[in-house]
Amino acid sequence: MNLFYAPGINGGFYTLPKEESKHIVKVLRRIEGDIVYFTDGKGWFYETKIINAAQSRCEVEILKKLEGDDKLGYNIHIAIAPTKNNDRLEWFLEKTTEIGIGEITPIICEQSERKVVKAERLEKVITSAVKQSLKSYRPILNNQLKLKSFLEQDFDGQKFIAYIDKDVGLELTKAYKRGENALVLIGPEGDFRPDEVEMAKQKGFVPVSLGKSRLRTETAGVVACHTINLLNSIS
């Protein structure tokens, strides 16, 4: 089925924004009486019927409100340095949304090659992935922060910093305790600087390895997300 994102959907009726109205009516050729499904991104699906198939103002009647089954019993928060190639960051967002993630924060490190992210574009990528993978929950994309400022924030759960070093022998698969919230720091292409690692360790972050292979930034983020989800799926 086609799924659409409507964060403001509520009550008995809903009017779609112009862009979504045009897509449903002109591109998908939906007409009055057709059934259309929405998610509010907060755990609910809505079965609706089109009552006004106008390209600029499509209106639907809400028939059913259905609870989604993709809620995680834990929160995964990946704080990741934006990649130089923006397509790679978008790929990371798409794949982790499909896998299951709660929050993403772009962090600016000393060796970051990209210092600014275009949040509006990234939000669209997340929304598209939510619709494609039929999710009822939509991940939160936080504002970008410098690493030092990010480390000052409180977090309820386990905290890890993944980086490449011969002295890092503890793997995330062994360090993470199932069922608990997890925050994982992923550095830029040039990795974290030693002083950044030390600063994170002083804030309670545990150094971990994601395996023996040398991973790109976006791949490391996906591996961390998948690892935590996989560990929680083991009975």
C-alpha positions, -999 to +999 in steps of 0.1 A: +000+000+000+010+037-004+015+054+029+015+092+035+028+113+063+005+137+081+018+149+114-013+171+121-039+145+113-066+143+139-104+143+144-128+131+118-115+149+087-081+161+074-071+185+046-038+176+029-011+202+022-009+214-014+021+193-023+006+161-010-027+169-025-012+173-059+008+140-056-022+120-045-047+134-070-026+143-101+003+118-099-014+088-083-048+096-099-068+090-067-104+100-069-132+106-045-141+074-026-106+060-028-090+047+004-057+064+015-035+055+044-015+080+066+008+078+095+012+106+121+048+096+129+038+091+165+028+055+164-006+056+146-019+047+112-051+062+097-074+047+071-092+075+053-115+080+023-111+109-001-141+131+000-128+160-021-101+152-048-089+187-054-053+190-065-047+220-043-068+209-013-075+172-011-098+163+018-102+130+035-125+115+061-109+094+088-124+059+089-101+041+113-072+049+137-049+019+140-019+015+163+014+006+146+035-023+157+070-008+151+076+008+185+110-001+199+112-009+236+144+011+237+158+043+221+186+044+196+203+077+192+231+080+167+252+112+168+271+113+135+295+137+118+280+148+084+298+134+055+315+155+028+292+139+002+257+148+013+243+117-006+261+094+019+245+111+049+211+109+032+217+072+026+225+067+063+192+085+073+172+064+048+186+030+060+185+037+097+149+049+094+141+016+076+159-005+103+145+014+133+160+044+151+147+070+175+170+101+171+198+114+149+220+143+157+245+157+133+277+166+152+305+189+141+339+176+150+374+191+146+381+170+114+346+173+099+347+181+062+311+194+062+303+220+088+267+227+079+238+204+070+206+213+052+180+201+077+150+206+054+164+182+028+173+157+054+138+158+069+124+150+035+147+120+032+135+107+066+098+112+057+103+094+024+119+065+042+091+064+068+065+061+040+085+036+020+091+013+049+055+017+063+066+030+097+042+044+122+070+061+141+092+088+126+127+094+138+136+128+153+163+148+135+179+172+160+197+204+152+234+201+144+257+207+173+294+210+179+307+178+196+317+197+228+282+211+232+266+178+224+286+161+251+272+185+277+237+171+272+222+145+295+213+111+282+194+083+300+211+051+288+243+035+276+268+058+259+294+046+233+320+062+211+329+041+181+364+048+165+394+031+151+423+024+175+444-006+182+436-003+219+399-005+214+391-041+217+356-040+232+330-046+205+296-030+206+280-065+204+296-073+238+293-039+254+256-031+248+230-045+273+198-055+256+167-035+263+185-003+273+186+031+255+218+036+235+237+066+223+265+060+198+289+087+186+302+082+150+330+105+139+340+121+105+360+106+077+392+115+095+378+100+127+378+117+161+409+134+174+425+120+206+413+150+226+377+145+214+379+108+224+392+118+259+365+144+263+338+118+255+353+093+279+352+119+307+315+122+300+309+085+304+312+073+268+326+038+264+350+033+235+338+004+212+347-012+180+322-020+152+343-049+139+375-056+121+367-038+089+374-001+083+340+015+077+329+047+061+312+071+084+277+064+071+283+026+071+295+028+107+262+045+116+241+019+099+261-009+115+257+005+150+220+010+145+215-025+131+237-041+158+216-027+186+183-037+169+196-072+162+208-077+197+173-068+210+156-092+186+174-122+199+152-142+223 
